Amino acid sequence: MSGGGLGWFGIVRLGLVQAAIGSVVVLATSTMNRVMVLELAMPAVLPGALVAFHHMVQVLRPRLGHGSDRGGRRTPWIIGGMALLGVGGVLASLAIAWMPAAPGPAIGLAVIAYGCIGLGVGAAGTSLLVLLASVVEASRRPAAATIVWVMMMAGFAITATVAGHLLQPYTPARLVAVAAEVAAAAFVLAVLGVGRIERRAVVSQAAPARPAASRVGFAVALRQVWAEDRSRRFALFVFASMLAYSAQELLLEPFAGAVFDLAPGQSTQLAGVQHGGALVGMVLLALVGSAFGGGFRAGRLGTLRGWTTGGCAASAVMVLGLAAASWVGPGWPLRPWFFALGMANGVFAAAAIASMMQFASQGRGAREGVRMGLWGGAQAVAFGIGGLAATAAVDVMRGLLGEVRPAYAIVFAAQAVLFLIAALVARGNEDAAASPREGAFVGDASVAMTLGNTGAA
């Protein structure tokens, strides 16, 4: 601890937890998605529905956050969530290995597995962000949020890349082994990351007793948070923006395999390139925000709203490029395009989530978990709808047109329109959701040293 709050080393340790979450999630939402569509020849709507279900389960995030509010401790929820997440990841790989022999029971097992993944992410992720907001001093929260988000993206990129190598050549047994190894490593990493931090923070800060309001029922707590103008408007913005962001996620690997004839390991590596681009985009935004003693705060380098809008618009352009790539085929520079798309996504996501850590403790006391859960739930539902709608649209277009290339082109074009709509929503929502100072992108020398500002979801 330093200065009455968690020090940089402790913040990095908590970032390891988010990296662990990301490492399990990327296998379920990216690699296993591709295996079901191409290797098992299942309809794209099946993995789309499973991933949508794992997001929809996270509508329970406010309830999970309320549980940690009432208990006053976040660590048990983080560790318990990680354990459930790991179990879900292994069960999902077993279900996929079982699908060729018994599709019905295997799909049932997959539903249970993805439900466990959703609950695990909701419990661990919500409580982790609330813990960060409560043990990190206000001046360090933007930088802390960036560290955690960047480490989650690093977990995505590293796992996707390493798993891509380990899965060559693909076999069901190899998939199960990789999933088990990733789940075990992620759990150990999370325990090492969060261990004793909360206890030390309470002792160091001599935290006062929790308000009596923390003991009210969940329905009352949720109504109170929803009545807060900022919380409600921010939730609506998160939903609108994440609906656009999520529509592409489940299509990229199957698209690379169907249109460019890439093997599972190759498309997984390509997903790693995309996530690496997102990492670079977030770091770039953080460094620009910390330039010249706080460029965004001083208004010299634009506003958070401007960067959010610009990131959405750039994402729209890159997705339109993928629509063109559907027609061009193997001659398209797919690898650099995936990197640039990831970079645009990273700028957008970093700017969109930057305010979350600022707003978590603003409002009625002892509601941080419910508030963070409300925003996380809005994001999860948007991700579920976006992913399911996109994969279903590919199936429908392919059925109507009799060919996969125009199906992907049409769906990518529609997603570009969603990104542009999200840019308009972002442009109108930030001013309403926060004052210029509260919504500003805070940057200083400490931020520059630790790669800047944003949040993690």
Backbone torsions as a table, in degrees:
resi	resn	phi	psi	omega
1	MET	NA	151.2	175.5
2	SER	-150.7	137.5	177.8
3	GLY	62.1	30.1	178.6
4	GLY	80.5	3.0	-179.7
5	GLY	-137.9	-179.4	-178.5
6	LEU	-69.1	133.7	179.7
7	GLY	-78.6	175.2	-176.1
8	TRP	-62.6	-38.1	179.1
9	PHE	-63.7	-41.3	177.1
10	GLY	-64.2	-37.6	177.7
11	ILE	-63.9	-42.4	177.5
12	VAL	-63.0	-39.0	177.2
13	ARG	-59.6	-42.9	177.8
14	LEU	-66.4	-30.4	174.9
15	GLY	-62.0	-29.8	177.2
16	LEU	-62.0	-32.4	178.6
17	VAL	-64.3	-44.5	-179.8
18	GLN	-66.8	-35.4	175.4
19	ALA	-62.7	-39.3	178.8
20	ALA	-64.4	-42.0	177.1
21	ILE	-59.9	-48.3	-178.4
22	GLY	-61.6	-34.4	-176.5
23	SER	-66.6	-34.9	178.0
24	VAL	-78.8	-41.2	-176.3
25	VAL	-63.4	-38.7	-175.8
26	VAL	-65.0	-32.0	176.9
27	LEU	-65.9	-42.2	-175.8
28	ALA	-73.0	-37.0	-173.3
29	THR	-94.3	-14.6	-177.0
30	SER	-118.7	-66.7	-174.4
31	THR	-65.1	-49.1	-178.3
32	MET	-66.7	-31.2	175.4
33	ASN	-59.1	-49.5	-178.7
34	ARG	-64.0	-41.2	-178.9
35	VAL	-61.6	-42.8	-180.0
36	MET	-63.7	-39.5	-175.7
37	VAL	-75.1	-46.5	-171.8
38	LEU	-98.1	-54.1	-176.9
39	GLU	-68.7	-36.1	-178.4
40	LEU	-99.6	-6.2	178.9
41	ALA	56.3	36.2	175.4
42	MET	-84.7	154.2	175.9
43	PRO	-59.8	142.3	-178.7
44	ALA	-60.2	-22.4	-178.7
45	VAL	-69.0	-21.8	-179.7
46	LEU	-66.2	-58.9	176.1
47	PRO	-62.6	-30.9	176.4
48	GLY	-61.2	-42.7	179.1
49	ALA	-68.0	-38.6	179.9
50	LEU	-65.7	-45.5	178.5
51	VAL	-66.5	-37.5	176.1
52	ALA	-61.7	-39.7	179.4
53	PHE	-63.6	-41.6	179.6
54	HIS	-63.7	-31.5	175.0
55	HIS	-74.4	-42.6	-177.2
56	MET	-63.8	-34.7	176.7
57	VAL	-57.8	-28.7	-178.0
58	GLN	-75.7	2.0	169.1
59	VAL	-61.5	-16.5	176.7
60	LEU	-80.3	0.7	179.6
61	ARG	-54.2	-44.1	177.7
62	PRO	-58.6	-38.7	179.2
63	ARG	-67.9	-40.2	177.4
64	LEU	-64.6	-41.3	176.9
65	GLY	-63.7	-37.4	178.4
66	HIS	-65.0	-36.1	177.6
67	GLY	-61.1	-41.8	178.6
68	SER	-73.8	-28.8	173.6
69	ASP	-60.9	-47.1	-176.4
70	ARG	-69.8	-39.2	179.8
71	GLY	-75.2	-23.3	178.1
72	GLY	78.6	1.9	178.8
73	ARG	-130.1	136.1	-178.6
74	ARG	-99.6	-27.2	-173.9
75	THR	-57.9	-46.6	179.6
76	PRO	-60.4	-33.8	179.7
77	TRP	-71.0	-34.9	178.2
78	ILE	-68.0	-49.8	-177.8
79	ILE	-66.6	-43.7	177.8
80	GLY	-62.2	-40.5	178.0
81	GLY	-63.6	-40.2	178.5
82	MET	-64.6	-39.5	178.4
83	ALA	-62.9	-44.3	179.6
84	LEU	-66.4	-37.5	177.9
85	LEU	-62.3	-45.7	179.5
86	GLY	-62.5	-42.3	177.4
87	VAL	-60.7	-43.2	179.5
88	GLY	-62.2	-40.7	179.2
89	GLY	-62.4	-42.3	179.3
90	VAL	-68.4	-43.0	178.3
91	LEU	-61.1	-37.1	179.2
92	ALA	-63.5	-42.2	179.0
93	SER	-66.4	-37.7	177.3
94	LEU	-64.9	-40.0	178.8
95	ALA	-62.3	-41.6	179.9
96	ILE	-66.3	-41.0	177.7
97	ALA	-63.4	-28.1	-177.0
98	TRP	-85.4	-19.4	-171.2
99	MET	-57.9	-42.0	-180.0
100	PRO	-61.0	-33.3	-176.9
101	ALA	-84.9	-38.4	-176.0
102	ALA	-145.7	80.9	-174.0
103	PRO	-57.7	-43.5	-177.3
104	GLY	-60.6	-61.0	178.5
105	PRO	-59.4	-35.5	-179.3
106	ALA	-65.3	-40.0	178.0
107	ILE	-65.7	-37.9	175.8
108	GLY	-60.6	-43.1	177.3
109	LEU	-64.3	-37.9	179.1
110	ALA	-63.6	-37.5	176.9
111	VAL	-61.0	-45.1	177.5
112	ILE	-62.0	-43.2	-178.0
113	ALA	-61.9	-47.1	-178.1
114	TYR	-70.9	-26.8	171.9
115	GLY	-65.3	-41.9	176.4
116	CYS	-63.2	-39.9	178.8
117	ILE	-61.6	-46.0	-179.7
118	GLY	-62.3	-45.2	178.8
119	LEU	-65.2	-39.2	179.6
120	GLY	-64.4	-45.1	177.6
121	VAL	-62.7	-42.9	-179.2
122	GLY	-62.6	-46.0	-178.4
123	ALA	-67.9	-48.4	-176.7
124	ALA	-72.3	-45.8	-175.3
125	GLY	-66.7	-44.2	-179.8
126	THR	-63.5	-48.6	-177.9
127	SER	-67.1	-31.9	177.6
128	LEU	-63.6	-45.8	-179.7
129	LEU	-66.0	-38.3	177.7
130	VAL	-66.1	-40.3	177.4
131	LEU	-60.5	-44.4	177.1
132	LEU	-57.8	-46.9	-177.7
133	ALA	-63.5	-28.0	-174.4
134	SER	-91.5	-24.8	-175.7
135	VAL	-108.8	-5.1	179.2
136	VAL	-105.6	132.9	179.4
137	GLU	-63.1	154.5	-173.8
138	ALA	-56.1	-38.3	-177.2
139	SER	-68.1	-20.9	-178.2
140	ARG	-103.0	-4.5	-175.1
141	ARG	-62.1	-44.2	179.0
142	PRO	-59.8	-43.0	179.0
143	ALA	-66.1	-40.0	178.8
144	ALA	-62.6	-40.7	179.4
145	ALA	-63.3	-39.0	178.5
146	THR	-64.0	-45.4	-179.6
147	ILE	-56.9	-45.9	-177.6
148	VAL	-65.5	-44.3	-179.7
149	TRP	-64.6	-45.8	-179.2
150	VAL	-61.8	-39.1	180.0
151	MET	-69.5	-31.2	173.9
152	MET	-64.3	-45.1	178.6
153	MET	-64.4	-34.9	175.6
154	ALA	-63.8	-39.3	175.8
155	GLY	-60.4	-42.8	174.9
156	PHE	-56.9	-54.5	-172.1
157	ALA	-64.9	-46.5	-177.2
158	ILE	-65.7	-45.5	-178.5
159	THR	-64.7	-43.7	-179.8
160	ALA	-60.9	-41.6	-178.1
161	THR	-69.8	-48.7	-178.9
162	VAL	-66.1	-44.1	179.0
163	ALA	-62.0	-34.6	177.5
164	GLY	-59.8	-40.4	177.4
165	HIS	-69.5	-43.4	-176.0
166	LEU	-68.5	-24.4	-177.4
167	LEU	-87.2	4.6	178.8
168	GLN	-102.5	121.6	-5.3
169	PRO	-78.3	153.0	-176.7
170	TYR	-73.0	133.6	166.4
171	THR	-142.2	153.0	178.0
172	PRO	-57.6	-40.6	-179.7
173	ALA	-62.9	-38.3	179.9
174	ARG	-65.9	-38.8	178.1
175	LEU	-62.2	-44.4	178.9
176	VAL	-62.6	-43.4	-179.5
177	ALA	-62.5	-44.7	-180.0
178	VAL	-63.5	-42.7	179.9
179	ALA	-62.1	-41.8	179.8
180	ALA	-65.6	-42.4	179.8
181	GLU	-65.0	-42.1	179.2
182	VAL	-64.4	-43.5	-178.8
183	ALA	-62.8	-43.9	179.9
184	ALA	-64.5	-45.9	179.8
185	ALA	-63.4	-39.0	-179.1
186	ALA	-64.9	-41.3	-179.3
187	PHE	-65.2	-45.1	179.2
188	VAL	-61.4	-43.3	179.7
189	LEU	-61.4	-41.4	-179.9
190	ALA	-66.4	-42.6	179.4
191	VAL	-63.5	-43.2	177.4
192	LEU	-64.5	-34.6	-178.0
193	GLY	-70.6	-44.3	-172.3
194	VAL	-93.8	-15.6	-173.1
195	GLY	-52.9	123.5	172.8
196	ARG	69.3	-2.0	-178.6
197	ILE	-65.7	-45.9	-177.3
198	GLU	-64.9	-41.2	-179.5
199	ARG	-63.2	-44.8	179.1
200	ARG	-64.9	-36.4	-180.0
201	ALA	-65.2	-40.6	179.6
202	VAL	-64.0	-43.6	179.5
203	VAL	-66.1	-44.4	-177.0
204	SER	-65.0	-40.3	-175.0
205	GLN	-91.0	-8.6	-176.3
206	ALA	48.2	54.6	-172.4
207	ALA	-61.8	138.8	177.0
208	PRO	-71.0	165.1	179.1
209	ALA	-62.3	150.1	179.3
210	ARG	-67.0	147.1	178.3
211	PRO	-60.9	149.1	178.7
212	ALA	-60.9	-24.5	-179.5
213	ALA	-61.3	-20.2	-179.0
214	SER	-68.3	-12.3	-177.7
215	ARG	-93.7	3.1	178.6
216	VAL	-73.0	163.8	180.0
217	GLY	-68.7	163.5	-176.0
218	PHE	-63.4	-43.7	-177.1
219	ALA	-59.5	-41.1	178.8
220	VAL	-66.0	-45.5	-179.5
221	ALA	-61.0	-42.2	-179.8
222	LEU	-65.8	-41.2	177.9
223	ARG	-62.6	-38.4	-179.8
224	GLN	-65.5	-42.1	179.5
225	VAL	-68.5	-42.5	179.8
226	TRP	-63.7	-28.0	178.5
227	ALA	-72.4	-17.2	177.4
228	GLU	-74.3	121.7	-174.0
229	ASP	-57.0	-45.2	-178.0
230	ARG	-65.3	-44.3	-178.1
231	SER	-62.8	-43.6	-178.6
232	ARG	-65.6	-46.8	-178.3
233	ARG	-66.6	-36.4	179.4
234	PHE	-67.4	-36.9	177.2
235	ALA	-62.6	-41.6	178.9
236	LEU	-65.6	-38.2	177.0
237	PHE	-65.4	-44.7	179.0
238	VAL	-58.1	-43.5	-179.5
239	PHE	-61.7	-47.8	-177.0
240	ALA	-63.4	-44.1	-176.3
241	SER	-72.2	-41.0	-177.8
242	MET	-73.0	-22.8	175.1
243	LEU	-62.4	-42.2	177.8
244	ALA	-69.0	-42.9	-176.3
245	TYR	-63.9	-36.1	-171.2
246	SER	-79.9	-21.4	-171.1
247	ALA	-61.8	-28.2	-177.2
248	GLN	-83.1	-23.2	-163.7
249	GLU	-59.7	-42.8	-174.7
250	LEU	-83.4	-4.4	-176.6
251	LEU	-98.4	-21.3	-168.0
252	LEU	-65.1	-48.6	-179.4
253	GLU	-68.6	-47.2	175.8
254	PRO	-60.3	-37.1	176.6
255	PHE	-59.8	-45.5	180.0
256	ALA	-63.8	-35.8	179.1
257	GLY	-75.0	-42.9	-174.8
258	ALA	-74.7	-39.8	-174.6
259	VAL	-93.0	-33.5	-175.0
260	PHE	-110.9	2.4	175.5
261	ASP	58.4	39.1	178.4
262	LEU	-86.1	144.4	177.0
263	ALA	-74.7	164.4	-178.5
264	PRO	-53.9	-45.5	180.0
265	GLY	-63.6	-36.5	-179.2
266	GLN	-69.0	-42.1	180.0
267	SER	-69.8	-32.2	176.0
268	THR	-66.3	-40.2	175.6
269	GLN	-62.9	-35.9	178.2
270	LEU	-65.1	-38.1	174.6
271	ALA	-62.0	-36.0	175.6
272	GLY	-63.1	-36.7	176.6
273	VAL	-63.4	-42.3	179.2
274	GLN	-62.5	-46.7	-179.8
275	HIS	-66.5	-33.9	174.8
276	GLY	-62.8	-39.4	175.7
277	GLY	-62.7	-40.0	177.4
278	ALA	-62.4	-39.4	177.5
279	LEU	-60.5	-45.2	179.2
280	VAL	-63.6	-40.5	179.1
281	GLY	-61.5	-41.7	179.6
282	MET	-69.2	-40.7	178.2
283	VAL	-64.7	-40.7	178.2
284	LEU	-59.1	-46.4	-180.0
285	LEU	-63.2	-39.6	179.7
286	ALA	-64.8	-43.0	-179.4
287	LEU	-67.1	-40.3	177.2
288	VAL	-64.8	-39.3	179.9
289	GLY	-65.6	-26.6	-178.4
290	SER	-96.0	-1.4	-178.7
291	ALA	-71.5	150.9	175.0
292	PHE	56.2	35.7	176.0
293	GLY	72.5	26.5	176.0
294	GLY	108.0	68.9	-174.5
295	GLY	-62.1	-46.2	-177.5
296	PHE	-67.5	-39.2	-178.9
297	ARG	-63.1	-36.7	-179.7
298	ALA	-85.8	-6.3	179.1
299	GLY	80.3	8.1	-176.4
300	ARG	-80.0	-24.9	-175.4
301	LEU	-117.0	30.9	-179.4
302	GLY	91.8	-176.1	-179.0
303	THR	-116.4	164.6	176.0
304	LEU	-59.7	-39.5	177.8
305	ARG	-60.9	-41.8	-180.0
306	GLY	-63.5	-42.0	179.9
307	TRP	-70.6	-34.8	175.9
308	THR	-64.3	-47.8	179.7
309	THR	-62.5	-44.1	179.4
310	GLY	-63.4	-40.1	178.1
311	GLY	-63.5	-39.8	177.6
312	CYS	-65.0	-44.1	-179.2
313	ALA	-64.1	-42.2	177.8
314	ALA	-63.9	-37.9	176.7
315	SER	-63.1	-38.4	177.7
316	ALA	-61.3	-42.8	179.3
317	VAL	-62.4	-44.3	-177.4
318	MET	-67.8	-37.0	178.3
319	VAL	-68.5	-37.1	174.4
320	LEU	-60.7	-35.8	176.0
321	GLY	-61.7	-37.1	177.3
322	LEU	-67.6	-33.5	174.6
323	ALA	-60.6	-42.5	176.9
324	ALA	-65.9	-37.7	180.0
325	ALA	-62.6	-27.1	178.1
326	SER	-60.2	-33.2	179.3
327	TRP	-87.2	-38.0	-176.6
328	VAL	-70.7	-42.3	178.4
329	GLY	81.0	-147.4	-171.3
330	PRO	-55.6	-20.7	178.8
331	GLY	-73.1	-11.7	-178.2
332	TRP	-73.9	139.4	178.0
333	PRO	-74.0	75.7	-169.0
334	LEU	-65.7	-43.3	-175.7
335	ARG	-62.6	-52.6	177.2
336	PRO	-64.8	-29.6	179.0
337	TRP	-68.4	-41.3	176.2
338	PHE	-61.5	-39.8	179.3
339	PHE	-64.0	-44.7	-179.5
340	ALA	-66.2	-38.2	176.1
341	LEU	-61.5	-45.0	177.5
342	GLY	-60.7	-39.1	179.9
343	MET	-63.6	-44.9	177.2
344	ALA	-62.4	-42.5	176.7
345	ASN	-60.6	-39.9	-179.1
346	GLY	-63.8	-42.9	177.6
347	VAL	-61.5	-46.6	-179.5
348	PHE	-62.6	-48.5	-176.6
349	ALA	-65.2	-40.9	179.7
350	ALA	-61.7	-46.7	-179.5
351	ALA	-67.2	-37.8	-177.0
352	ALA	-67.9	-32.8	-174.6
353	ILE	-96.2	-7.4	-174.9
354	ALA	-56.9	-34.9	-176.4
355	SER	-77.3	-17.1	-173.0
356	MET	-59.3	-47.0	-179.9
357	MET	-66.4	-30.1	179.3
358	GLN	-69.3	-37.5	-172.4
359	PHE	-87.9	-15.2	-169.6
360	ALA	-56.6	-39.5	-176.8
361	SER	-100.5	9.3	-179.7
362	GLN	-95.4	110.5	-176.6
363	GLY	138.7	-163.2	-179.1
364	ARG	-58.1	139.3	-178.3
365	GLY	-67.0	158.2	178.0
366	ALA	59.4	31.2	177.9
367	ARG	-125.1	13.5	-175.7
368	GLU	-60.0	-41.6	-179.3
369	GLY	-66.4	-41.8	178.5
370	VAL	-65.6	-42.9	-178.1
371	ARG	-63.3	-49.3	179.4
372	MET	-65.1	-36.6	178.0
373	GLY	-66.1	-36.4	177.7
374	LEU	-61.2	-46.0	-179.9
375	TRP	-69.1	-41.6	177.7
376	GLY	-64.1	-37.6	177.4
377	GLY	-65.7	-39.9	177.2
378	ALA	-61.8	-41.5	178.1
379	GLN	-65.0	-43.8	-176.7
380	ALA	-65.1	-43.1	179.2
381	VAL	-63.5	-41.7	177.8
382	ALA	-62.1	-41.9	178.0
383	PHE	-62.3	-41.7	-179.6
384	GLY	-63.5	-45.5	179.9
385	ILE	-66.0	-45.5	-177.3
386	GLY	-62.4	-46.9	-179.4
387	GLY	-65.0	-43.5	-179.1
388	LEU	-66.4	-43.9	-179.4
389	ALA	-63.2	-40.0	-178.3
390	ALA	-66.5	-46.4	-178.5
391	THR	-68.0	-38.8	177.5
392	ALA	-64.3	-38.6	179.6
393	ALA	-63.5	-38.1	176.7
394	VAL	-62.1	-45.0	179.2
395	ASP	-61.0	-44.3	-178.7
396	VAL	-65.1	-47.1	-179.1
397	MET	-64.3	-38.3	178.9
398	ARG	-66.0	-38.2	177.4
399	GLY	-66.4	-39.0	-178.9
400	LEU	-74.2	-38.7	-173.9
401	LEU	-95.9	-17.8	179.0
402	GLY	73.8	14.5	-178.6
403	GLU	-152.1	146.6	-173.3
404	VAL	-82.6	-33.8	-174.6
405	ARG	-61.5	-52.0	177.7
406	PRO	-65.0	-27.8	178.0
407	ALA	-62.0	-48.1	178.1
408	TYR	-65.0	-39.0	-178.7
409	ALA	-61.0	-44.1	-178.9
410	ILE	-65.8	-43.7	-177.7
411	VAL	-68.0	-40.7	176.9
412	PHE	-62.8	-38.8	177.8
413	ALA	-62.9	-41.0	177.6
414	ALA	-63.5	-37.7	178.8
415	GLN	-66.4	-34.7	176.5
416	ALA	-62.2	-39.2	177.0
417	VAL	-62.4	-40.9	178.0
418	LEU	-60.7	-41.4	178.2
419	PHE	-61.5	-40.2	179.1
420	LEU	-67.1	-38.7	175.8
421	ILE	-63.2	-42.0	178.7
422	ALA	-61.7	-35.9	178.1
423	ALA	-63.0	-40.0	178.6
424	LEU	-67.1	-40.6	177.9
425	VAL	-63.3	-42.5	179.2
426	ALA	-61.9	-39.5	-178.2
427	ARG	-64.4	-34.2	-179.2
428	GLY	-89.6	-22.0	-171.2
429	ASN	-87.6	-33.3	-171.4
430	GLU	-65.0	-43.2	-179.2
431	ASP	-62.0	-35.2	179.7
432	ALA	-74.7	-30.0	-173.6
433	ALA	-83.5	-24.7	-173.8
434	ALA	-154.1	152.3	171.3
435	SER	-70.5	162.5	-178.9
436	PRO	-54.3	-39.0	-177.9
437	ARG	-72.7	-42.2	-177.9
438	GLU	-67.5	-34.7	-178.8
439	GLY	-89.4	0.4	-174.5
440	ALA	-71.6	158.1	177.4
441	PHE	-90.6	104.8	-172.4
442	VAL	-80.4	133.8	178.7
443	GLY	-145.8	140.9	175.6
444	ASP	-152.4	-170.2	-176.9
445	ALA	-62.6	-38.8	179.5
446	SER	-63.4	-38.6	178.4
447	VAL	-62.5	-43.4	-179.4
448	ALA	-59.4	-38.7	-178.6
449	MET	-68.8	-25.6	-173.2
450	THR	-116.0	21.0	172.9
451	LEU	73.2	20.5	161.6
452	GLY	91.8	-150.7	-165.2
453	ASN	-120.2	133.8	158.8
454	THR	173.6	-172.2	-177.2
455	GLY	-119.3	179.4	176.2
456	ALA	-128.4	148.5	-178.5
457	ALA	-117.6	NA	NA
